[in-house]
Amino acid sequence: MTDLTHIRDDGSAHMVDVSGKQATVRRAVAQAQLTTRADVVAAVLTGDLPKGEAIGTARIAGILAAKQTSSLIPLCHPLPLSSITVDIAGDGAVLTVVATVATTSQTGVEMEALTAASVAALTLYDMIKAVDKLAVIGEIKVLEKSGGKSGDWVRG
């Protein structure tokens, strides 16, 4: 019926069997952006928000989220994550979250990086909503991945 690995011939979804795949070093980088106002970005960067220090809170939330990805996304494999970094930068009216996740495993960590970036952005939104209810989270995407059978990939 399909060449998708998560779909059986009868159309039902299942978790892919990766037991026959070789464990390799895998890494993924994902990004999420939050658009707000320049004064709000400045307050985030200086730690001057009514709810407190947003960057550290969002960083920890992103790290915790990456570790819980298989509990949130039904067909994701639980992975032994060896590294998770979440960096947050501001420019004008935009906060950019970049999450980098690594493992040595039989499947990639793109979903873990996307989850980390997304939850960090959600946490930033939660921290700033008292001063800007119109903030928008967008541009959630994988920037690059490496390792595995399909090789390395960088968004052009």
HELIX and SHEET records of a PDB file:
HELIX    1   1 ALA A   38  THR A   46  1                                   9    
HELIX    2   2 ALA A   54  LYS A   67  1                                  14    
HELIX    3   3 THR A   69  LEU A   72  1                                   4    
HELIX    4   4 GLU A  110  ILE A  128  1                                  19    
SHEET    1   A 5 LEU A  81  ASP A  91  0                                        
SHEET    2   A 5 VAL A  94  SER A 105 -1                                        
SHEET    3   A 5 THR A  24  THR A  35 -1                                        
SHEET    4   A 5 VAL A 136  SER A 146 -1                                        
SHEET    5   A 5 TRP A 153  VAL A 154 -1                                        
END                                                                             
